[in-house]
Amino acid sequence: MRLADALRQANQQASRPGNALRVHLACGITPLHLQTFLTAHLANRVPEQPVTVETGAFGDLLGNIERARRDPADGIAAVIEWSDLDPRLGFRTTGGWPPDGLADIVSGAASRLNALKSAILAVGDRVPVSVSLPTLPLPPCFRPPTTHAESHALVLREAVWAFAASLADNPSIRVVDPQSLDAESPPGQRLDLARDLQCGFPYRVEHANALAERLAALLRPATAKKGLITDLDHTLWRGIAGEDGVDALSWHLDSGDHAFALYQQMLASLADLGILIGVASRNDPIVVEQALAREDLLVPRDTFFPIEAGWGSKSESVARILDAWNIGPQDVVFVDDSAMERAEVAAAFPNLECLAFPSDDDESVLTLLNTLRDRFGKTSVSPEDRLRRTSLQAASARSAACPEEFLAAANAELRMSWNAPDARCLDLINKTNQFNLNGRRLDEGEWRRRPADPTAFLMAVSYRDKFGPLGKIAVVLGRQAETGTVLDSWVMSCRAFARRIEHQTLTALFERLETDAIRLAFEPTNRNGPMQEFLTAVTGQAPTGELTIPRESFEARCPRCYGKVIWDERTERAADTLLLDRVSGSAG
């Protein structure tokens, strides 16, 4: 992004309606263009609301972080440079570079890193934090020539890496990857010494843009896609299975086809994250099964579901895969070596991202692998992620019994947890679209502040039946308002459809809250059709906005529900403790 574009974007977004996304930029340098670029990149990532980036005092990184903790916003971007660890490691201070003073600099920097770590961990308990490590070159303050690695400099870098590693274990704290930054902003082209000496802003414009882009991406990460559909011939392997024969297919180093092995390795890695991997191949189904059964394939055969092999169009195969997964094309990536096949799929599904497999360009394969990691990468993996493929496979294998017979024989068990928020709950709220009360998303700051509200409650639902567990598949967020019980958010995974879990969830809420009516903050979206169908069924009319469901009328329309409902005793005890804490706090 050019500076002029960033200035224009920053100015235009200020007029957006709604509450602003507030972010603290905590740094010791003059923020200048870094603030502008961070505002612009955040505005691109949250186009529905205005963005405000606030800064602190010059030269006081630690104080700025601690002040941000006392005035919590929606996120903090902490930018560390060498001068924040010791002014003598910058260029604006003439504190001296005597050889016998280097040990003192290293010792002081270590102490400073410990203080920064404590402050960042404390603020990370309340809001998401993105952190960048020192990006500028160290000054020539060491004894050997600049071509020599000096021990004090290495110890400094070691301390910074240890500091970063200790922060990266915290799910609320994300550290800018130096390798990614190096690829876009070469280390030797970052420092603007003249501007640093003039006004305390040490970055060239290009570096400020690259750094701000990554800080924004960590504070407001893109939603990971859910599924990848891959071609086979000249994509998963070198060769055409139906013409060359199964045994002639290659992905081996000694034949010069190792790029295909790297792609297979990436697919296996993504599958371990719970990403769905499907196959769309214009091929003989029998030959495809034989090829996928080869023992030297680096991605297990059962990774692929479903496998669409035949002679129809790729877009038809993709449509059937999307239907089997029950997810939208915007959540899927299609990989094929054929430009014609990609164009045909893109024409049928404009929102589906189509990527080329560069079968004759090994260098470009790395670009593809990095792109796939960016589209699908996750900082954490839940048990539900790993259950996704097996639950879909089990669903496809069920007998075609009538719904009542199937539900009655499923041996379902629903486990309800109360006021036990976790990462899976937030993940469901921010990724679920079809059974979604209103499409509203929650940022991490708001999510972390909710438990402090004595009127708020959260109920999560986990499900299993004789076909296997689905894990945590539904979440309800609500509050006890003066006008009664209000549900602000209610989502359910599409994998749980057709089991009447939504009816049992509402029944459990009526019983738990001992209320005669529940008000729902419903808003129609272009994707929450299943929620609209459910509300129509239980109210007798199509919903258009906020509505109230009386318990008596719901029970009159509720179909028979099967299965056992269990309240999780651990969350029951936690809820009782939380209630006692709130009462004690109020009394005190």
C-alpha positions in Angstrom: 0.0 0.0 0.0 1.3 3.4 -0.9 1.4 6.2 1.7 -1.1 8.3 -0.2 -3.5 5.4 -0.4 -3.1 4.7 3.3 -3.8 8.4 4.1 -6.9 8.3 1.9 -8.1 5.1 3.5 -7.5 6.3 7.0 -9.4 9.6 6.4 -12.4 7.9 4.6 -13.0 5.2 7.2 -13.4 7.7 10.0 -16.9 8.6 8.7 -18.1 5.0 8.9 -21.1 4.5 11.3 -21.0 2.5 14.5 -18.6 2.1 17.4 -15.0 2.4 16.5 -12.5 -0.4 16.7 -10.0 1.0 19.2 -6.4 -0.2 19.0 -3.4 1.1 21.0 -0.2 1.4 19.1 2.4 1.0 21.9 5.9 1.9 20.7 8.9 4.0 21.8 9.4 5.6 18.3 7.5 8.5 16.8 4.4 6.6 15.3 4.1 8.9 12.2 3.4 6.7 9.1 3.3 3.5 11.1 0.1 4.8 12.7 -1.4 5.7 9.3 -0.6 2.4 7.7 -1.9 0.4 10.8 -5.2 2.4 10.6 -5.6 1.7 6.9 -4.8 -2.0 7.1 -7.1 -2.5 10.1 -9.8 -0.6 8.2 -9.4 -3.0 5.3 -9.9 -6.0 7.6 -13.0 -4.6 9.4 -14.8 -2.7 6.6 -18.0 -2.6 8.7 -16.8 -0.1 11.4 -14.5 2.8 11.9 -11.0 2.4 13.3 -9.1 4.5 15.9 -5.4 3.9 16.5 -4.2 5.6 19.6 -0.6 6.2 20.6 1.4 7.1 23.7 4.5 8.9 24.8 7.7 9.0 22.8 10.5 6.8 24.2 8.3 5.0 26.7 7.3 1.7 25.3 6.9 0.0 28.6 4.8 2.8 30.0 2.7 2.9 26.9 1.9 -0.8 27.3 1.0 -0.4 31.0 -1.2 2.6 30.2 -3.0 0.6 27.5 -3.7 -2.1 30.1 -5.4 0.4 32.4 -7.5 1.7 29.5 -8.4 -1.5 27.6 -9.2 -1.1 24.0 -10.0 -3.8 21.4 -6.4 -4.7 20.8 -2.8 -3.6 21.3 0.1 -3.5 18.7 3.4 -3.5 20.6 6.4 -2.5 18.4 9.8 -3.2 20.0 13.1 -1.8 18.6 16.6 -2.2 20.0 16.5 1.3 21.4 13.6 0.3 23.6 15.9 -2.2 25.3 18.7 0.3 25.8 18.9 3.8 24.3 22.5 3.1 23.3 21.3 0.5 20.8 19.6 3.3 18.8 21.1 6.2 17.0 19.5 9.2 18.7 21.4 8.8 22.0 25.1 9.3 22.4 25.5 7.2 25.5 28.8 5.8 24.4 29.9 2.4 22.9 32.9 1.4 25.0 33.8 -2.3 24.6 33.7 -2.8 28.4 30.1 -1.4 28.5 28.6 -4.0 26.2 28.0 -6.5 29.1 26.0 -3.8 30.9 23.9 -3.2 27.7 23.2 -6.9 27.4 22.3 -7.2 31.1 20.0 -4.2 31.0 18.3 -5.4 27.8 17.5 -8.7 29.4 15.9 -7.0 32.4 14.0 -4.7 30.1 12.7 -7.8 28.1 11.5 -9.3 31.4 9.6 -6.2 32.3 8.1 -6.0 28.8 7.1 -9.7 29.0 5.2 -9.2 32.3 3.4 -6.1 30.9 2.4 -7.8 27.6 1.2 -11.0 29.4 -0.9 -8.9 31.8 -2.6 -7.0 29.0 -3.0 -10.2 26.9 -5.3 -11.5 29.6 -7.8 -8.8 28.5 -7.3 -8.1 24.8 -5.5 -9.6 21.8 -1.9 -8.3 21.4 0.3 -8.3 18.3 4.1 -7.9 18.9 6.9 -7.1 16.6 10.5 -7.9 17.6 13.3 -5.5 16.8 13.4 -5.1 13.0 16.2 -2.5 12.5 19.9 -3.3 12.4 22.0 -3.1 15.5 24.4 -0.1 15.6 28.1 -0.7 14.9 28.9 -0.7 18.6 30.7 -4.0 18.8 34.5 -4.6 18.5 34.9 -6.9 15.5 34.3 -5.8 11.9 30.6 -5.9 10.8 31.2 -9.2 9.0 31.9 -11.0 12.3 29.2 -12.2 14.7 30.1 -10.8 18.0 29.2 -12.7 21.2 27.3 -9.8 22.9 25.2 -9.2 19.8 24.4 -12.9 19.6 23.4 -13.0 23.3 21.1 -10.0 22.6 19.4 -11.8 19.8 19.2 -15.0 21.8 17.4 -13.1 24.6 14.9 -11.6 22.1 14.1 -15.0 20.6 13.6 -16.5 24.1 11.3 -13.6 24.9 9.3 -14.1 21.7 9.0 -17.9 22.3 7.6 -17.3 25.8 5.0 -14.9 24.5 4.0 -17.1 21.5 2.7 -19.8 23.8 -0.1 -17.5 24.9 -3.1 -17.7 22.5 -3.9 -14.0 22.9 -0.4 -12.9 21.9 0.8 -13.1 18.3 4.3 -12.4 17.3 5.1 -11.1 13.8 7.1 -13.8 12.0 10.5 -12.3 11.1 10.9 -14.6 8.1 7.6 -13.3 6.6 8.7 -9.7 7.2 12.1 -10.3 5.7 10.6 -11.6 2.5 8.7 -8.4 1.9 10.9 -5.9 3.6 14.6 -6.7 3.2 16.5 -6.0 6.4 19.1 -3.7 4.7 16.3 -1.5 3.3 14.4 -0.6 6.5 16.3 2.1 8.4 15.8 5.7 7.4 18.5 7.3 9.6 17.9 10.8 8.4 14.2 10.8 9.4 15.1 9.0 12.7 17.5 11.8 13.6 15.1 14.5 12.5 11.9 13.3 14.2 12.4 9.9 15.8 10.7 7.8 13.1 13.3 5.3 11.9 11.4 3.4 9.2 11.4 3.8 5.5 7.8 4.0 4.2 7.9 0.6 2.6 9.0 -1.0 5.8 6.3 0.8 7.8 3.7 -0.5 5.5 4.9 -4.1 5.6 5.1 -4.1 9.4 1.7 -2.4 9.9 0.1 -5.0 7.5 1.4 -7.9 9.7 0.4 -6.2 12.9 -3.1 -5.7 11.6 -3.3 -9.3 10.3 -2.4 -10.6 13.8 -5.0 -8.3 15.6 -7.7 -9.2 13.1 -6.8 -12.5 11.5 -8.7 -13.7 8.5 -11.1 -16.6 9.1 -9.4 -19.8 8.1 -11.0 -21.6 5.2 -12.6 -25.0 5.8 -12.0 -27.1 2.7 -9.6 -27.8 -0.1 -10.6 -29.5 -3.4 -7.7 -30.9 -5.4 -7.2 -32.3 -8.8 -5.0 -35.4 -9.2 -3.2 -35.7 -12.5 -0.2 -33.3 -12.7 -1.4 -31.9 -9.3 -1.2 -34.6 -6.6 1.3 -36.5 -8.8 3.2 -36.3 -12.0 1.5 -38.2 -14.8 -2.0 -39.2 -16.0 -3.3 -42.1 -14.1 -5.6 -43.4 -16.9 -2.9 -43.2 -19.6 0.4 -43.7 -17.9 -0.7 -46.3 -15.5 -0.9 -46.2 -11.7 2.7 -47.5 -11.2 4.1 -44.8 -13.5 2.8 -41.9 -11.4 5.6 -40.1 -9.7 6.3 -37.7 -6.8 9.8 -38.7 -6.1 13.1 -36.7 -5.7 15.2 -39.0 -7.9 12.8 -38.5 -10.8 12.7 -34.7 -10.4 9.1 -34.7 -9.2 9.6 -33.9 -5.5 7.4 -30.8 -5.8 4.4 -33.1 -5.9 5.6 -34.8 -2.7 5.7 -31.4 -1.0 2.1 -30.7 -2.0 1.1 -34.1 -0.7 2.9 -33.4 2.6 1.0 -30.0 2.8 -2.3 -31.7 2.3 -1.6 -34.2 5.1 -0.6 -31.4 7.4 -3.8 -29.4 6.6 -5.9 -32.5 7.2 -4.3 -32.8 10.7 -5.7 -29.3 11.4 -9.1 -30.5 10.6 -9.3 -29.1 7.0 -11.5 -31.0 4.7 -9.7 -32.4 1.6 -11.8 -33.5 -1.4 -10.9 -34.7 -4.8 -12.4 -33.5 -8.2 -10.8 -35.5 -11.0 -11.8 -36.2 -14.6 -10.7 -39.8 -14.4 -11.8 -43.4 -14.2 -13.0 -44.0 -10.6 -11.4 -47.4 -10.4 -8.1 -46.1 -11.6 -8.3 -43.3 -9.0 -8.9 -45.7 -6.2 -5.9 -47.8 -7.3 -3.7 -44.8 -7.4 -4.8 -43.5 -4.0 -4.2 -46.9 -2.6 -0.4 -46.7 -3.3 1.5 -47.3 -0.1 4.1 -44.6 -0.9 1.5 -41.8 -1.1 2.4 -39.2 1.5 -1.2 -38.4 2.3 -3.3 -41.3 3.6 -6.2 -42.4 1.5 -8.8 -41.8 4.2 -7.8 -38.1 4.2 -9.8 -37.5 1.0 -13.6 -37.1 1.3 -15.5 -37.1 -0.9 -13.7 -38.3 -4.0 -15.4 -37.2 -7.2 -13.9 -39.1 -10.1 -15.7 -39.2 -13.4 -16.1 -37.5 -16.8 -18.4 -34.7 -16.0 -17.4 -31.1 -15.6 -15.3 -30.1 -12.6 -17.9 -27.6 -11.5 -20.4 -30.4 -11.1 -17.9 -32.3 -9.0 -17.2 -29.3 -6.9 -21.0 -28.7 -6.4 -21.4 -32.2 -5.1 -18.4 -31.9 -2.7 -19.7 -28.6 -1.3 -23.1 -30.3 -0.8 -21.5 -33.2 1.0 -19.5 -30.8 3.2 -22.5 -28.4 3.7 -20.3 -25.4 3.4 -20.2 -22.4 1.0 -17.8 -21.9 -1.8 -16.3 -18.8 -0.1 -14.8 -21.2 2.5 -13.1 -23.4 0.0 -9.9 -23.4 -2.2 -9.7 -25.4 -5.5 -6.3 -26.4 -6.8 -5.8 -27.6 -10.4 -3.0 -27.5 -12.9 -5.4 -26.8 -15.8 -6.2 -23.1 -16.5 -9.3 -24.2 -18.3 -10.6 -26.3 -15.4 -10.0 -23.4 -13.0 -11.8 -21.0 -15.2 -14.8 -23.3 -15.5 -15.0 -23.7 -11.7 -14.5 -20.0 -11.1 -17.3 -19.2 -13.5 -19.7 -21.5 -11.6 -18.5 -20.4 -8.2 -17.2 -16.8 -8.2 -16.6 -16.8 -4.5 -14.4 -19.9 -4.6 -10.7 -19.3 -4.7 -9.0 -21.2 -7.6 -5.2 -21.7 -7.3 -2.9 -23.0 -10.0 -0.7 -26.0 -9.3 2.6 -25.1 -11.1 3.4 -28.6 -12.2 6.4 -27.4 -14.3 7.7 -24.7 -12.0 9.3 -26.0 -8.8 10.0 -22.5 -7.5 6.4 -21.5 -7.7 5.3 -24.5 -5.7 6.7 -22.9 -2.6 4.5 -19.8 -3.3 1.5 -22.1 -3.5 2.4 -23.9 -0.2 2.8 -20.6 1.6 -0.5 -19.4 0.2 -2.3 -22.6 1.4 -0.7 -22.1 4.9 -2.0 -18.6 4.9 -5.5 -19.6 3.8 -5.9 -22.6 6.2 -3.4 -22.0 9.0 -4.6 -22.0 12.6 -2.9 -21.0 15.9 -4.8 -23.8 17.7 -6.7 -26.9 16.8 -9.8 -28.1 18.7 -11.0 -31.7 19.0 -14.0 -30.6 16.9 -11.7 -29.7 14.1 -10.3 -33.2 14.0 -13.7 -34.8 14.2 -15.1 -32.9 11.2 -14.1 -35.3 8.4 -15.0 -38.5 10.3 -18.4 -37.1 11.3 -19.2 -36.2 7.6 -18.1 -39.6 6.5 -20.3 -41.2 9.1 -23.2 -39.0 8.0 -22.8 -40.1 4.4 -22.8 -43.7 5.3 -26.0 -43.7 7.3 -28.9 -45.8 6.2 -31.8 -44.0 4.5 -34.2 -44.7 7.4 -37.1 -42.2 8.0 -36.1 -39.3 10.3 -38.1 -40.5 13.3 -36.6 -44.0 13.1 -33.1 -42.7 12.7 -33.3 -40.2 15.6 -34.9 -42.8 17.9 -32.2 -45.3 17.2 -29.2 -42.8 17.2 -28.6 -43.1 21.0 -27.8 -39.4 21.1 -26.3 -37.6 24.1 -26.3 -33.8 24.5 -23.9 -32.4 27.1 -24.7 -28.9 28.2 -22.1 -26.6 29.8 -22.9 -23.3 31.5 -20.7 -20.2 31.7 -17.6 -22.1 30.6 -16.2 -20.0 27.7 -13.4 -21.4 25.6 -11.7 -20.8 22.2 -14.1 -23.3 20.5 -17.1 -21.2 21.6 -15.7 -18.1 20.1 -14.6 -20.0 17.0 -18.2 -21.2 16.5 -19.7 -17.7 16.9 -17.3 -16.1 14.4 -17.3 -18.9 11.8 -20.9 -20.3 11.8 -23.2 -18.7 9.2 -26.2 -20.9 8.4 -27.7 -21.5 11.8 -26.8 -18.1 13.1 -29.2 -15.8 15.0 -28.0 -12.6 13.5 -24.5 -12.9 11.9 -22.9 -10.8 14.5 -19.2 -11.5 15.3 -17.3 -10.9 18.5 -13.8 -9.7 18.8 -11.5 -11.1 21.4 -11.6 -8.0 23.6 -15.4 -8.1 23.8 -15.3 -11.9 24.4 -12.9 -11.5 27.3 -15.0 -8.8 28.9 -18.3 -10.7 28.9 -17.6 -12.9 32.0 -17.4 -9.7 34.1 -21.1 -8.9 33.2 -23.2 -10.4 36.0 -26.3 -10.5 33.8 -24.6 -12.5 31.0 -24.7 -16.2 30.4 -23.3 -18.7 28.0 -24.5 -22.2 27.2 -22.5 -24.6 25.0 -23.8 -27.9 23.6 -21.6 -31.0 22.8 -23.1 -33.9 20.9 -22.4 -37.6 20.3 -24.4 -40.5 19.0 -23.8 -44.1 18.0 -22.0 -42.8 14.8 -19.4 -41.0 16.9 -18.9 -37.6 18.6 -19.3 -34.2 17.0 -17.8 -32.3 19.9 -19.0 -28.9 20.8 -21.5 -27.8 18.1 -23.7 -25.1 19.5 -23.3 -21.9 21.5 -25.8 -19.5 23.0 -24.9 -16.1 24.5 -27.6 -14.3 26.4 -28.3 -11.9 29.3 -31.0 -11.4 31.9 -32.3 -7.9 31.0 -35.0 -5.9 32.9 -37.4 -6.9 30.2 -36.6 -10.7 30.5 -34.2 -13.2 29.0 -32.5 -12.1 25.8 -30.4 -14.3 23.4 -27.8 -12.1 21.7 -26.1 -14.9 19.8 -27.1 -18.5 19.0 -25.1 -20.6 16.5 -25.0 -24.2 15.6 -22.6 -26.1 13.3 -24.1 -27.3 10.1 -22.8 -30.8 10.9 -25.4 -30.9 13.7 -28.4 -30.2 11.4 -31.4 -32.6 11.3 -31.0 -33.9 14.8 -33.4 -31.5 16.6 -30.5 -30.2 18.7 -31.9 -26.7 18.3 -35.2 -27.7 19.9 -33.4 -29.4 22.8 -31.2 -26.4 23.2 -34.2 -24.1 23.5 -36.0 -26.5 25.9 -32.9 -26.6 28.1 -32.8 -22.8 28.2 -36.4 -22.6 29.3 -35.8 -25.1 32.0 -32.4 -23.7 33.2 -33.6 -20.1 33.3 -37.0 -20.9 34.6 -38.6 -18.4 32.3 -41.9 -18.3 30.4 -40.5 -16.4 27.3 -37.2 -15.8 25.6 -36.5 -12.8 23.4 -34.2 -13.4 20.4 -32.1 -10.7 18.8 -32.8 -12.2 15.3 -31.6 -10.4 12.2 -32.0 -12.0 8.7 -28.8 -12.4 6.7 -28.3 -13.8 3.2 -26.8 -17.0 4.7 -28.8 -17.9 7.8 -31.7 -19.6 6.0 -31.7 -22.7 8.4 -32.1 -20.4 11.4 -35.0 -18.7 9.6 -36.6 -22.0 8.8 -36.3 -23.1 12.5 -37.9 -19.9 13.8 -40.7 -20.1 11.3 -41.4 -23.7 12.4 -41.5 -22.9 16.1 -43.4 -19.5 15.9 -45.7 -20.2 13.0 -44.6 -17.2 11.0 -41.5 -16.1 9.1 -39.2 -13.9 11.3 -38.3 -10.4 10.1 -36.5 -9.1 13.1 -36.3 -9.4 16.9 -38.9 -11.7 18.3 -40.2 -13.3 21.5 -40.9 -17.1 21.8 -43.3 -17.9 24.7 -42.5 -21.2 26.3 -46.1 -22.5 26.0 -46.4 -21.9 22.3 -42.9 -23.4 21.7 -43.7 -26.6 23.5 -47.0 -26.9 21.5 -45.0 -26.8 18.2 -41.9 -28.6 19.3 -41.5 -32.1 17.7 -40.5 -35.1 19.7 -36.9 -35.0 20.7 -34.7 -38.1 21.3 -31.6 -38.6 23.2 -30.3 -37.8 26.7 -29.4 -34.3 28.0 -26.6 -34.1 30.6 -25.5 -31.0 32.4 -21.7 -30.9 32.8 -21.0 -31.1 36.5 -17.7 -29.3 36.1 -19.2 -26.3 34.6 -22.0 -26.4 37.1 -19.5 -26.1 40.0 -17.6 -23.3 38.1 -20.9 -21.4 37.6 -21.7 -21.7 41.3 -18.2 -20.4 42.2 -18.6 -17.5 39.7 -22.0 -16.6 41.2 -20.5 -16.7 44.8 -17.6 -14.5 43.6 -20.0 -12.0 42.1 -22.2 -11.9 45.2 -19.1 -11.5 47.5 -17.8 -8.7 45.3 -21.2 -6.9 45.4 -21.3 -7.3 49.2 -17.8 -6.0 49.6 
